Amino acid sequence: MGRSNFLFSLVFVLMVLMASDMSLVAEARTCLSQSQRFKGPCVSETNCASVCHTEGFHGGDCRGLRRRCFCTKHC
């Protein structure tokens, strides 16, 4: 019983390490900048992204406790 638990744990850890290694290769750096044109609290991710597109960014997200619109682009 102890040997099978060890083997299962070892296989699980190896799978997690392999999965995390693959995700690092696929990720690109993303730069954030607070939107200059978005007014008020950021409630809708879609509205934030639309305003960010007009500012020349790739997208936008509502972030933080104060729900501000942050624009994103690939660095």
N, CA, C and O atoms as a MOPAC input file, in Angstrom:
PM7 MOZYME 1SCF
protein

 N      0.82600 1    -1.19300 1     0.00000 1
 C      0.00000 1     0.00000 1     0.00000 1
 C      0.86400 1     1.24800 1     0.00000 1
 O      0.57500 1     2.19700 1    -0.73000 1
 N      1.91900 1     1.26600 1     0.80500 1
 C      2.78600 1     2.43000 1     0.88900 1
 C      3.52900 1     2.68600 1    -0.41100 1
 O      3.72200 1     3.83400 1    -0.81000 1
 N      3.94900 1     1.59800 1    -1.07500 1
 C      4.69000 1     1.73700 1    -2.32900 1
 C      3.79400 1     2.28500 1    -3.44200 1
 O      4.24200 1     3.10100 1    -4.24700 1
 N      2.54300 1     1.85100 1    -3.49400 1
 C      1.63900 1     2.33500 1    -4.54200 1
 C      1.28900 1     3.80900 1    -4.32300 1
 O      1.13500 1     4.55000 1    -5.29300 1
 N      1.15900 1     4.24600 1    -3.06800 1
 C      0.91600 1     5.66300 1    -2.79100 1
 C      2.10400 1     6.50900 1    -3.22000 1
 O      1.93200 1     7.59400 1    -3.77500 1
 N      3.30700 1     6.01500 1    -2.96400 1
 C      4.51400 1     6.73600 1    -3.36600 1
 C      4.58700 1     6.85000 1    -4.88700 1
 O      4.89200 1     7.91800 1    -5.41800 1
 N      4.31100 1     5.76000 1    -5.58000 1
 C      4.36300 1     5.76500 1    -7.04200 1
 C      3.31600 1     6.71500 1    -7.61900 1
 O      3.60200 1     7.46600 1    -8.55100 1
 N      2.11500 1     6.68100 1    -7.07100 1
 C      1.06500 1     7.59200 1    -7.52600 1
 C      1.47500 1     9.04500 1    -7.30300 1
 O      1.28800 1     9.88600 1    -8.18300 1
 N      2.02900 1     9.34100 1    -6.13800 1
 C      2.46900 1    10.71000 1    -5.82900 1
 C      3.56400 1    11.15800 1    -6.77800 1
 O      3.55900 1    12.29800 1    -7.24300 1
 N      4.50200 1    10.26900 1    -7.06800 1
 C      5.60300 1    10.59500 1    -7.97100 1
 C      5.08600 1    10.89900 1    -9.38000 1
 O      5.50900 1    11.87300 1   -10.00100 1
 N      4.18400 1    10.07700 1    -9.87200 1
 C      3.61700 1    10.29500 1   -11.20900 1
 C      2.83200 1    11.60400 1   -11.23900 1
 O      2.91700 1    12.35500 1   -12.21100 1
 N      2.07600 1    11.88100 1   -10.19300 1
 C      1.29400 1    13.11300 1   -10.12300 1
 C      2.19700 1    14.34200 1   -10.14300 1
 O      1.92200 1    15.29500 1   -10.87300 1
 N      3.26000 1    14.33400 1    -9.36200 1
 C      4.19000 1    15.46700 1    -9.31800 1
 C      4.85700 1    15.66100 1   -10.67400 1
 O      5.01500 1    16.79500 1   -11.12700 1
 N      5.24700 1    14.57800 1   -11.32400 1
 C      5.86400 1    14.69200 1   -12.65100 1
 C      4.88900 1    15.28500 1   -13.66800 1
 O      5.28800 1    16.09700 1   -14.50200 1
 N      3.63100 1    14.89400 1   -13.60800 1
 C      2.64200 1    15.44900 1   -14.53300 1
 C      2.42700 1    16.93700 1   -14.28800 1
 O      2.29400 1    17.70700 1   -15.23900 1
 N      2.39200 1    17.34900 1   -13.02800 1
 C      2.22400 1    18.76800 1   -12.70400 1
 C      3.42100 1    19.56300 1   -13.20000 1
 O      3.25300 1    20.64600 1   -13.76100 1
 N      4.62200 1    19.04500 1   -13.00300 1
 C      5.82100 1    19.74100 1   -13.47400 1
 C      5.83700 1    19.86300 1   -14.99400 1
 O      6.20400 1    20.90900 1   -15.52700 1
 N      5.44800 1    18.81800 1   -15.68400 1
 C      5.42300 1    18.87400 1   -17.14300 1
 C      4.37800 1    19.86700 1   -17.63100 1
 O      4.63000 1    20.60500 1   -18.58400 1
 N      3.22000 1    19.90100 1   -17.00100 1
 C      2.15500 1    20.82600 1   -17.40700 1
 C      2.56300 1    22.26900 1   -17.14500 1
 O      2.29400 1    23.14100 1   -17.97100 1
 N      3.20300 1    22.53700 1   -16.01800 1
 C      3.61300 1    23.91200 1   -15.71700 1
 C      4.73200 1    24.35800 1   -16.64200 1
 O      4.81500 1    25.53700 1   -16.98600 1
 N      5.58600 1    23.44300 1   -17.04500 1
 C      6.67000 1    23.78400 1   -17.96400 1
 C      6.11700 1    24.14700 1   -19.33400 1
 O      6.62700 1    25.06700 1   -19.97300 1
 N      5.09600 1    23.45600 1   -19.79800 1
 C      4.50500 1    23.75100 1   -21.10100 1
 C      3.79500 1    25.09300 1   -21.09300 1
 O      3.81000 1    25.80000 1   -22.10100 1
 N      3.17800 1    25.45700 1   -19.99100 1
 C      2.45800 1    26.72700 1   -19.95300 1
 C      3.41800 1    27.90500 1   -19.96500 1
 O      3.06900 1    28.97000 1   -20.47300 1
 N      4.61100 1    27.74400 1   -19.42100 1
 C      5.58200 1    28.82600 1   -19.43400 1
 C      6.05600 1    29.13000 1   -20.84700 1
 O      6.32800 1    30.28500 1   -21.17300 1
 N      6.15500 1    28.12900 1   -21.67000 1
 C      6.60900 1    28.32700 1   -23.03800 1
 C      5.55700 1    29.08500 1   -23.84000 1
 O      5.90400 1    29.91700 1   -24.67800 1
 N      4.28900 1    28.81200 1   -23.59800 1
 C      3.21600 1    29.39600 1   -24.39300 1
 C      2.86700 1    30.82500 1   -23.97800 1
 O      2.28000 1    31.56200 1   -24.76900 1
 N      3.21400 1    31.23000 1   -22.76000 1
 C      2.81700 1    32.54600 1   -22.27900 1
 C      3.71100 1    33.64300 1   -22.84900 1
 O      4.92400 1    33.47500 1   -22.97200 1
 N      3.09700 1    34.75200 1   -23.18700 1
 C      3.83200 1    35.93500 1   -23.61600 1
 C      3.67900 1    37.00200 1   -22.53900 1
 O      2.72800 1    36.97100 1   -21.75800 1
 N      4.61100 1    37.93800 1   -22.49900 1
 C      4.51400 1    39.01800 1   -21.51600 1
 C      3.35500 1    39.93000 1   -21.88200 1
 O      3.15200 1    40.25900 1   -23.05000 1
 N      2.60700 1    40.32800 1   -20.88100 1
 C      1.48500 1    41.23700 1   -21.07000 1
 C      1.72400 1    42.48500 1   -20.24100 1
 O      1.96000 1    42.40400 1   -19.03600 1
 N      1.66000 1    43.64000 1   -20.89000 1
 C      1.83700 1    44.91600 1   -20.19600 1
 C      0.46700 1    45.49700 1   -19.85300 1
 O     -0.48400 1    45.38000 1   -20.62500 1
 N      0.38500 1    46.12600 1   -18.67800 1
 C     -0.85100 1    46.76000 1   -18.20500 1
 C     -0.67600 1    48.26400 1   -18.13000 1
 O      0.40000 1    48.76200 1   -17.79900 1
 N     -1.74000 1    48.97700 1   -18.43700 1
 C     -1.75900 1    50.42700 1   -18.29700 1
 C     -3.18600 1    50.84100 1   -17.97200 1
 O     -4.12800 1    50.40100 1   -18.63100 1
 N     -3.34900 1    51.68400 1   -16.95900 1
 C     -4.69900 1    52.12200 1   -16.61100 1
 C     -5.26400 1    52.97400 1   -17.74200 1
 O     -4.57600 1    53.83800 1   -18.28600 1
 N     -6.51200 1    52.72300 1   -18.08400 1
 C     -7.16900 1    53.44500 1   -19.16700 1
 C     -7.27000 1    54.92800 1   -18.83400 1
 O     -7.59800 1    55.30600 1   -17.71000 1
 N     -6.98300 1    55.76000 1   -19.83100 1
 C     -7.07600 1    57.21100 1   -19.66400 1
 C     -8.47100 1    57.73100 1   -19.99700 1
 O     -8.84600 1    58.81700 1   -19.55400 1
 N     -9.24400 1    56.97000 1   -20.77300 1
 C    -10.55200 1    57.43600 1   -21.23400 1
 C    -11.73100 1    56.80800 1   -20.50600 1
 O    -12.84100 1    57.33600 1   -20.58100 1
 N    -11.52600 1    55.69800 1   -19.80500 1
 C    -12.63500 1    55.02000 1   -19.12400 1
 C    -13.01500 1    55.81000 1   -17.88300 1
 O    -12.15600 1    56.13300 1   -17.06200 1
 N    -14.29100 1    56.12000 1   -17.74100 1
 C    -14.78000 1    56.91100 1   -16.60800 1
 C    -15.67400 1    56.06100 1   -15.71800 1
 O    -16.44500 1    55.23600 1   -16.21000 1
 N    -15.57200 1    56.26100 1   -14.40700 1
 C    -16.42000 1    55.56400 1   -13.44600 1
 C    -15.88300 1    54.19500 1   -13.08200 1
 O    -14.83200 1    53.77800 1   -13.57000 1
 N    -16.62300 1    53.48700 1   -12.20800 1
 C    -16.18000 1    52.14700 1   -11.81700 1
 C    -16.32300 1    51.16600 1   -12.97700 1
 O    -17.26700 1    51.24800 1   -13.76200 1
 N    -15.40000 1    50.26400 1   -13.07100 1
 C    -15.39100 1    49.27300 1   -14.15000 1
 C    -16.27300 1    48.09600 1   -13.74400 1
 O    -15.90000 1    47.29500 1   -12.88700 1
 N    -17.43700 1    48.00200 1   -14.36400 1
 C    -18.38300 1    46.94000 1   -14.05000 1
 C    -18.40500 1    45.89900 1   -15.16600 1
 O    -18.60000 1    44.71200 1   -14.90600 1
 N    -18.20700 1    46.33900 1   -16.40000 1
 C    -18.29700 1    45.45700 1   -17.56000 1
 C    -16.93000 1    45.28700 1   -18.21600 1
 O    -16.30800 1    46.26000 1   -18.64300 1
 N    -16.47400 1    44.04300 1   -18.29000 1
 C    -15.20300 1    43.74000 1   -18.96100 1
 C    -15.28700 1    44.10900 1   -20.44800 1
 O    -14.29700 1    44.54300 1   -21.03800 1
 N    -16.45900 1    43.93600 1   -21.04400 1
 C    -16.64000 1    44.23400 1   -22.46300 1
 C    -16.48300 1    45.72700 1   -22.73300 1
 O    -15.81800 1    46.11500 1   -23.69300 1
 N    -17.08800 1    46.56700 1   -21.89800 1
 C    -16.95200 1    48.01400 1   -22.07000 1
 C    -15.50700 1    48.45100 1   -21.87900 1
 O    -15.00100 1    49.28900 1   -22.62700 1
 N    -14.84900 1    47.88700 1   -20.88400 1
 C    -13.45000 1    48.21700 1   -20.63100 1
 C    -12.59900 1    47.85900 1   -21.85300 1
 O    -11.77600 1    48.66200 1   -22.29200 1
 N    -12.79700 1    46.66400 1   -22.39700 1
 C    -12.02500 1    46.23100 1   -23.56500 1
 C    -12.29900 1    47.12500 1   -24.77100 1
 O    -11.38200 1    47.42000 1   -25.53700 1
 N    -13.55000 1    47.56100 1   -24.95000 1
 C    -13.89600 1    48.43200 1   -26.08000 1
 C    -13.18700 1    49.77800 1   -25.97900 1
 O    -12.65800 1    50.28200 1   -26.97000 1
 N    -13.17800 1    50.35700 1   -24.78200 1
 C    -12.49200 1    51.63600 1   -24.58700 1
 C    -10.99500 1    51.45800 1   -24.81800 1
 O    -10.35300 1    52.31400 1   -25.42600 1
 N    -10.44300 1    50.35800 1   -24.34000 1
 C     -9.00900 1    50.10400 1   -24.52500 1
 C     -8.65500 1    49.93600 1   -25.99900 1
 O     -7.57900 1    50.35400 1   -26.42900 1
 N     -9.54700 1    49.32900 1   -26.77600 1
 C     -9.31000 1    49.19500 1   -28.21900 1
 C     -9.21200 1    50.57500 1   -28.87000 1
 O     -8.39700 1    50.77300 1   -29.77100 1
 N    -10.02800 1    51.52600 1   -28.42600 1
 C     -9.95800 1    52.87600 1   -29.00100 1
 C     -8.66200 1    53.58200 1   -28.61200 1
 O     -8.23900 1    54.52100 1   -29.28500 1
 N     -8.02500 1    53.12700 1   -27.51500 1
 C     -6.75700 1    53.70600 1   -27.08500 1
 C     -5.56300 1    52.99500 1   -27.71900 1
 O     -4.41800 1    53.35700 1   -27.45100 1
 N     -5.81800 1    51.98300 1   -28.56000 1
 C     -4.73600 1    51.29800 1   -29.25800 1
 C     -4.20600 1    50.06300 1   -28.55600 1
 O     -3.13000 1    49.57400 1   -28.90100 1
 N     -4.93800 1    49.54800 1   -27.57700 1
 C     -4.51600 1    48.34600 1   -26.86200 1
 C     -5.23700 1    47.12600 1   -27.42200 1
 O     -6.19100 1    47.25500 1   -28.18900 1
 N     -4.77100 1    45.93700 1   -27.02900 1
 C     -5.36500 1    44.68700 1   -27.50300 1
 C     -6.62200 1    44.30200 1   -26.73500 1
 O     -7.49600 1    43.62900 1   -27.28200 1
 N     -6.72700 1    44.71900 1   -25.47000 1
 C     -7.87400 1    44.34900 1   -24.65100 1
 C     -7.86600 1    45.11000 1   -23.34700 1
 O     -7.05800 1    46.01900 1   -23.15500 1
 N     -8.76900 1    44.74100 1   -22.44400 1
 C     -8.84500 1    45.40100 1   -21.15400 1
 C     -9.54700 1    44.54500 1   -20.12600 1
 O    -10.37900 1    43.70400 1   -20.46700 1
 N     -9.20600 1    44.76300 1   -18.85000 1
 C     -9.77900 1    44.00800 1   -17.73500 1
 C    -10.10300 1    44.95000 1   -16.58900 1
 O     -9.40900 1    45.94300 1   -16.37500 1
 N    -11.16700 1    44.63100 1   -15.84900 1
 C    -11.48900 1    45.34600 1   -14.61400 1
 C    -10.66500 1    44.71600 1   -13.49800 1
 O    -10.69100 1    43.49900 1   -13.31200 1
 N     -9.93100 1    45.54700 1   -12.75300 1
 C     -9.04600 1    45.00900 1   -11.71800 1
 C     -9.12400 1    45.81900 1   -10.44100 1
 O     -9.52300 1    46.98400 1   -10.43700 1
 N     -8.72900 1    45.16600 1    -9.35600 1
 C     -8.58500 1    45.82900 1    -8.07300 1
 C     -9.88700 1    46.00000 1    -7.31500 1
 O    -10.97400 1    45.76400 1    -7.84200 1
 N     -9.74700 1    46.42000 1    -6.05300 1
 C    -10.91800 1    46.64800 1    -5.20400 1
 C    -11.74000 1    47.82800 1    -5.68900 1
 O    -12.96200 1    47.84400 1    -5.53500 1
 N    -11.07500 1    48.81400 1    -6.27200 1
 C    -11.77500 1    50.01000 1    -6.75300 1
 C    -12.30200 1    49.83300 1    -8.17100 1
 O    -12.86800 1    50.76400 1    -8.74400 1
 N    -12.11800 1    48.63600 1    -8.74400 1
 C    -12.63100 1    48.28000 1   -10.07000 1
 C    -12.27000 1    49.32200 1   -11.11800 1
 O    -13.13100 1    50.03400 1   -11.63500 1
 N    -10.99100 1    49.39400 1   -11.41800 1
 C    -10.48800 1    50.28700 1   -12.45600 1
 C    -10.27800 1    49.49500 1   -13.74300 1
 O    -10.04000 1    48.28800 1   -13.71100 1
 N    -10.36900 1    50.18500 1   -14.86100 1
 C    -10.16100 1    49.56800 1   -16.16800 1
 C     -8.68100 1    49.63600 1   -16.52000 1
 O     -8.11100 1    50.72200 1   -16.62300 1
 N     -8.06000 1    48.47200 1   -16.70300 1
 C     -6.66700 1    48.40400 1   -17.11200 1
 C     -6.59100 1    47.81300 1   -18.50600 1
 O     -7.16400 1    46.75900 1   -18.78000 1
 N     -5.87700 1    48.50500 1   -19.38600 1
 C     -5.70500 1    48.05200 1   -20.76000 1
 C     -4.50700 1    47.11900 1   -20.84200 1
 O     -3.53800 1    47.26900 1   -20.09800 1
 N     -4.58000 1    46.15100 1   -21.75600 1
 C     -3.51500 1    45.16400 1   -21.90900 1
 C     -3.00600 1    45.15800 1   -23.34300 1
 O     -3.74600 1    45.41600 1   -24.29200 1
 N     -1.71000 1    44.85400 1   -23.47000 1
 C     -1.10200 1    44.63300 1   -24.78200 1
 C      0.11000 1    43.74700 1   -24.59700 1
 O      0.66000 1    43.64800 1   -23.50100 1
 N      0.52000 1    43.10500 1   -25.67000 1
 C      1.70200 1    42.25400 1   -25.62900 1
 C      2.94200 1    43.13300 1   -25.68000 1
 O      3.04300 1    44.03300 1   -26.51300 1
 N      3.88400 1    42.86600 1   -24.78500 1
 C      5.11500 1    43.66500 1   -24.73400 1
 C      6.13600 1    43.14600 1   -25.73100 1
 O      7.23400 1    43.69200 1   -25.83100 1

